[in-house]
Amino acid sequence: MPDGTRDPSAAEQRRQWQARMNAQHTGGMDAAQLRQVRQAAAYRQPAPPQQPAAQPVQTARPARPDAAAVRAGAANLERHIDNLKNGFG
């Protein structure tokens, strides 16, 4: 170059480009400032909420079983047993 300055090498051009990109994405902060911001943000994050232990649900049991429901359930159970013996076995 006529004025005595040298043409930057490819590695130098890449370093300058990376510095420009980093400055754009970080608001101009350097690495130490970014590290401080990230550490402070990590420190301020709230702990995940603790879930209370599940309590069993109390259900009311009928005094006597419903006869129609028992018959329907027995018929359904018989169909399942038949399927297992003949259809899948």
C-alpha positions as CSV (number, residue, x, y, z in Angstrom):
1,M,0.0,0.0,0.0
2,P,1.3,3.4,-0.9
3,D,0.8,5.0,2.5
4,G,2.8,2.4,4.4
5,T,-0.2,0.5,6.0
6,R,-0.4,-3.2,5.6
7,D,-3.3,-5.1,4.2
8,P,-4.8,-7.2,7.1
9,S,-4.5,-10.9,6.8
10,A,-7.5,-13.2,6.5
11,A,-7.2,-14.2,10.1
12,E,-7.1,-10.5,11.2
13,Q,-10.1,-9.7,9.0
14,R,-12.0,-12.6,10.6
15,R,-11.0,-11.5,14.1
16,Q,-12.2,-7.9,13.4
17,W,-15.5,-9.2,11.9
18,Q,-16.1,-11.4,14.9
19,A,-15.5,-8.5,17.2
20,R,-18.0,-6.4,15.3
21,M,-20.6,-9.2,15.4
22,N,-20.1,-9.7,19.1
23,A,-20.4,-6.0,19.8
24,Q,-23.7,-5.9,17.8
25,H,-25.2,-8.9,19.7
26,T,-24.0,-8.0,23.1
27,G,-24.8,-4.3,23.1
28,G,-21.1,-3.4,23.1
29,M,-20.2,-5.3,26.3
30,D,-16.9,-7.1,26.6
31,A,-16.5,-10.7,27.8
32,A,-16.0,-9.8,31.4
33,Q,-19.1,-7.6,31.5
34,L,-21.2,-10.3,29.8
35,R,-19.9,-12.9,32.4
36,Q,-21.0,-10.6,35.2
37,V,-24.5,-10.1,33.7
38,R,-24.9,-13.8,33.1
39,Q,-23.8,-14.7,36.6
40,A,-26.1,-12.2,38.1
41,A,-29.0,-13.4,36.0
42,A,-28.3,-17.0,37.1
43,Y,-28.2,-15.9,40.7
44,R,-31.6,-14.1,40.5
45,Q,-33.5,-17.0,38.8
46,P,-36.3,-18.2,41.1
47,A,-36.3,-21.8,42.3
48,P,-38.8,-24.0,40.6
49,P,-42.0,-24.2,42.6
50,Q,-42.4,-27.2,44.9
51,Q,-45.4,-29.4,44.2
52,P,-47.4,-30.5,47.2
53,A,-47.6,-34.2,47.8
54,A,-50.6,-35.8,46.2
55,Q,-53.3,-36.7,48.7
56,P,-55.5,-39.7,48.0
57,V,-59.1,-38.8,47.1
58,Q,-61.7,-40.0,49.4
59,T,-64.6,-41.7,47.6
60,A,-67.9,-42.6,49.1
61,R,-68.5,-46.3,48.9
62,P,-72.1,-47.5,48.4
63,A,-73.6,-49.5,51.2
64,R,-74.6,-52.3,48.7
65,P,-73.1,-53.0,45.3
66,D,-75.3,-52.2,42.3
67,A,-76.5,-55.6,41.0
68,A,-76.9,-54.3,37.4
69,A,-73.4,-52.9,37.4
70,V,-72.0,-56.2,38.7
71,R,-73.8,-58.2,36.0
72,A,-72.6,-55.8,33.2
73,G,-69.1,-56.0,34.5
74,A,-69.1,-59.8,34.7
75,A,-70.4,-60.0,31.2
76,N,-67.6,-57.7,30.0
77,L,-65.0,-59.7,31.9
78,E,-66.3,-63.0,30.3
79,R,-65.9,-61.4,26.8
80,H,-62.3,-60.4,27.7
81,I,-61.5,-63.9,28.9
82,D,-63.0,-65.4,25.7
83,N,-61.0,-63.1,23.5
84,L,-57.8,-64.1,25.4
85,K,-58.5,-67.8,25.1
86,N,-59.8,-67.9,21.5
87,G,-58.9,-64.7,19.7
88,F,-55.4,-64.1,20.9
89,G,-54.2,-67.4,22.1
